[in-house]
Amino acid sequence: MADSRLSRRQFTTTAAVTVTGLTILPGGTLRGAANNKLNIALIGVHGRANAHYGALKHENVVALCDVNEKHLAHAAKTFPNAEHFVDWRKCLDKKGIDAVVCCTTDHTHAFVANWAMNRGLHVYCEKPLANTVEEARVVRATYLKNKDKLATQVGTQRHADVNFNRVRELILDGAIGKLKDVHAWGNRQIRRPGYLPAEGSPPSELHWDLWIGPSPMHPYNPGYYGGDKYRPGANCLQWNMYWDFGSGQVGDMGSHTMDLAYNALDADLPTSAEGEGEKFNPEVTPVELHTAFDLPANDWRDGVRLNWWQGGMMPRSPMSAVDLNKIGHGAMFKGDKGFVIADFRTRLLIPYGKGADMTYYNARSEQKLIPDMGNFQMQWINACKGDLKTSCDFDYSGKLIETMLLGLVAYRTGQRISYDAATGKTGNAQADALISRPYREGWTLNG
Ligand SMILES: NC(=O)c1ccc[n+]([C@@H]2O[C@H](COP(=O)([O-])OP(=O)(O)OC[C@H]3O[C@@H](n4cnc5c(N)ncnc54)[C@H](O)[C@@H]3O)[C@@H](O)[C@H]2O)c1
């Protein structure tokens, strides 16, 4: 067993060479200004994007793109030298950009990520990386074609908490024996009846048609996204539950919480998926949901059953004294000798069952602990300038979100589906039709 996931994964990169402050990247490209700063385009500049300002201030932010012109003005106070765009497609054609940070709506993430990588740009993309199984597959394939040249990171910054490493070590080192079942859950519940009716007109600063982007057109309603007058940024909980704009808690907290479980699995794509929950609503993603997947065996463990629970649906606790409902967002690993239960910051080990005497557990020495990854955003920035290695690249995070989104497909069919990870097909016509979604004319996923 290897000590860290990074060291297990194959990076066929050669190290970057730095010559008098300029960086020659593995592809032979010369990047950045003489001071070795990246030229960055920030796409979606308010709300979540504010959390990136601190890291970006030390680079050259040369382009700002937002469908809300007031938000461009807000970001210009921090990044006064950047050119402004309202359409990310035009922004990505600006010459001299090295890297992109994307903090837009979920239904545009895979588009921005693909287009950016196709133009040779490193990408940091907020979670979730995609809104459909097909989008996840296309982004991952684009990344794998370019992984010797580009650094990518999905914005699951909780991954930097050292608890992620400690949980992984417990599982790998056999603290609960042979791993059998894995569960991750989240208790957030935001209910909406359906798409909103037309209401008023978009504020003059807001380019509504571009906000809708590739999704089917919906009439303006400030309940989706109203601009500054209604809520200055951080609107994702207004729109991410509508099928055309997000995947609800699957892509939202699911991206973070499944990461806590997935990080300990060295998982490949599942061979099957099933889902149950509240009655299907064609307009709004489910609040109550349980999805389950068969993950194939790998070189250190047998196949495992992976589960995602949300909106109040929960796995059973191994002991009545431990109330899993008190852990809002958590993960539980079941082995043949016990359980590990974790939230983002803490973990609990419960030896359980016959022979659970811990004699089989070889706790690792301090020297062999998985190294702390440091600041999450800085890992990507340093990777762009150096060895391209990140913890949540579009391969790891692409597989995670493809799995989660496949669960929504299974839920919608109401059937257990098998999955061929090589082709992205299920052999079930209804499920295969839900792997992708229609786009508005003029919008291309992989442009
Ligand atoms: N990593 C985290 O912990 C975390 C936390 C919150 C949000 N997020 C993610 O960040 C993203 C943004 O969330 P938010 O709450 O800031 O949303 P938001 O609706 O407030 O939008 C963020 C910004 O993007 C702009 N925007 C929207 N569509 C755009 C487009 N097509 N082109 C350019 N700009 C566009 C908006 O005008 C706004 O300035 C979401 O995908 C969300 O999942 C991540």
The ligand as a Gaussian input file, in Angstrom:
#p B3LYP/6-31G(d) Opt

LIG

0 1
 N      -16.002000      25.359000      -2.634000
 C      -16.983000      25.798000      -1.865000
 O      -16.996000      25.597000      -0.645000
 C      -18.085000      26.586000      -2.484000
 C      -18.893000      27.431000      -1.699000
 C      -19.909000      28.150000      -2.334000
 C      -20.096000      28.003000      -3.691000
 N      -19.307000      27.167000      -4.418000
 C      -19.514000      26.997000      -5.865000
 O      -19.172000      28.198000      -6.503000
 C      -20.040000      28.414000      -7.612000
 C      -20.631000      29.816000      -7.506000
 O      -21.468000      29.879000      -6.363000
 P      -22.021000      31.301000      -5.840000
 O      -22.792000      31.034000      -4.617000
 O      -20.920000      32.274000      -5.813000
 O      -23.039000      31.634000      -7.017000
 P      -23.563000      33.042000      -7.599000
 O      -24.853000      32.764000      -8.280000
 O      -23.533000      34.050000      -6.513000
 O      -22.528000      33.362000      -8.794000
 C      -21.205000      33.644000      -8.650000
 C      -20.780000      34.684000      -9.681000
 O      -20.756000      34.113000     -11.004000
 C      -21.388000      35.027000     -11.898000
 N      -21.874000      34.240000     -13.033000
 C      -22.944000      33.422000     -13.095000
 N      -23.020000      32.820000     -14.293000
 C      -21.985000      33.279000     -15.025000
 C      -21.513000      33.054000     -16.351000
 N      -22.138000      32.238000     -17.183000
 N      -20.396000      33.689000     -16.765000
 C      -19.740000      34.545000     -15.925000
 N      -20.134000      34.816000     -14.674000
 C      -21.239000      34.190000     -14.224000
 C      -22.420000      35.712000     -11.055000
 O      -22.842000      36.926000     -11.609000
 C      -21.688000      35.890000      -9.752000
 O      -20.884000      37.054000      -9.762000
 C      -21.085000      27.311000      -7.573000
 O      -20.802000      26.374000      -8.564000
 C      -20.956000      26.705000      -6.201000
 O      -21.187000      25.307000      -6.202000
 C      -18.301000      26.475000      -3.839000

